[in-house]
Amino acid sequence: MVGDAQGDYYGESSGSYMVKELSLIEELEDIVQLASQPIPERPDGIVVVVKYSSANRQECRATEAEFERFARNNPASIFMRCMEEYEGAHLLLEQV
């Protein structure tokens, strides 16, 4: 996704319309709490998928396009990404 209209690199906050960026455990807890609430179409709640990634690690960059495709193909689920470069991201990973 380098240099496309969605952002300069996949971890940029404007890099995806389908994947929400996060860096705080409180953000994750809030989303999971809301997603766990039953709705008529999803009595068990909504699936939340979180990827911990890095713009500097080849193995993370190698899986990013597939993660974006998976998010686009599953709009009834919530996809989130925490980049290790974000301030406080290491605290999120330690608590999950």
C-alpha positions as CSV (number, residue, x, y, z in Angstrom):
1,M,0.0,0.0,0.0
2,V,3.0,2.3,-0.2
3,G,2.2,5.6,-1.8
4,D,-1.4,4.9,-2.6
5,A,-4.3,7.3,-2.0
6,Q,-5.1,5.7,1.4
7,G,-1.8,6.6,3.1
8,D,2.0,6.6,2.8
9,Y,2.3,3.2,4.5
10,Y,-0.1,0.7,5.9
11,G,0.3,1.8,9.6
12,E,-0.6,5.4,8.9
13,S,-3.9,6.3,10.6
14,S,-5.5,7.3,7.3
15,G,-4.1,4.1,5.7
16,S,-7.3,2.1,5.9
17,Y,-11.0,2.7,6.0
18,M,-11.7,-0.9,7.3
19,V,-9.1,-1.2,10.0
20,K,-9.2,1.1,13.1
21,E,-5.9,2.1,14.6
22,L,-5.4,1.9,18.4
23,S,-2.7,2.2,20.9
24,L,-4.4,2.2,24.3
25,I,-5.8,-0.7,26.3
26,E,-8.8,1.5,27.2
27,E,-9.7,1.8,23.5
28,L,-9.5,-2.0,23.0
29,E,-11.6,-2.6,26.2
30,D,-14.3,-0.1,25.1
31,I,-14.6,-1.6,21.6
32,V,-14.7,-5.2,22.9
33,Q,-17.3,-4.3,25.5
34,L,-19.5,-2.7,22.9
35,A,-19.0,-5.5,20.4
36,S,-19.9,-8.1,23.0
37,Q,-23.5,-6.7,23.3
38,P,-26.0,-8.8,21.5
39,I,-27.9,-7.4,18.6
40,P,-30.8,-9.2,16.7
41,E,-28.5,-10.1,13.7
42,R,-25.6,-11.1,16.0
43,P,-26.9,-12.5,19.3
44,D,-23.3,-13.5,20.4
45,G,-22.0,-10.0,19.6
46,I,-19.6,-8.9,16.9
47,V,-16.2,-10.5,16.2
48,V,-13.2,-8.2,17.0
49,V,-9.8,-9.0,15.4
50,V,-6.7,-7.1,16.6
51,K,-3.4,-7.2,14.9
52,Y,-0.2,-6.0,16.7
53,S,2.1,-4.9,13.9
54,S,5.1,-2.8,13.0
55,A,6.0,-0.6,10.0
56,N,9.7,-1.6,10.6
57,R,9.4,-5.4,10.6
58,Q,9.3,-7.2,7.2
59,E,7.3,-10.1,8.6
60,C,4.5,-7.6,9.7
61,R,4.6,-5.7,6.4
62,A,4.3,-9.1,4.5
63,T,1.0,-9.9,6.1
64,E,-0.6,-6.5,5.9
65,A,-2.2,-6.7,2.5
66,E,-3.9,-9.9,3.5
67,F,-5.1,-8.4,6.7
68,E,-6.6,-5.5,4.8
69,R,-8.3,-7.8,2.3
70,F,-9.7,-9.9,5.2
71,A,-11.1,-6.8,6.8
72,R,-12.8,-5.6,3.5
73,N,-14.2,-9.1,3.0
74,N,-15.7,-9.3,6.5
75,P,-17.5,-5.9,7.1
76,A,-19.7,-7.4,9.8
77,S,-16.6,-7.8,12.1
78,I,-14.3,-5.1,13.6
79,F,-10.7,-5.1,12.6
80,M,-8.1,-3.1,14.6
81,R,-4.4,-2.6,14.5
82,C,-1.8,-1.5,17.0
83,M,1.5,-0.5,15.6
84,E,4.5,-1.0,17.8
85,E,5.7,2.5,16.9
86,Y,2.7,4.1,18.5
87,E,3.2,5.8,21.8
88,G,2.1,3.4,24.5
89,A,1.7,0.4,22.2
90,H,4.0,-1.8,24.2
91,L,1.7,-1.3,27.2
92,L,-1.2,-2.6,25.2
93,L,0.7,-5.7,24.2
94,E,1.8,-6.4,27.7
95,Q,-1.8,-6.2,29.0
96,V,-3.5,-8.3,26.3
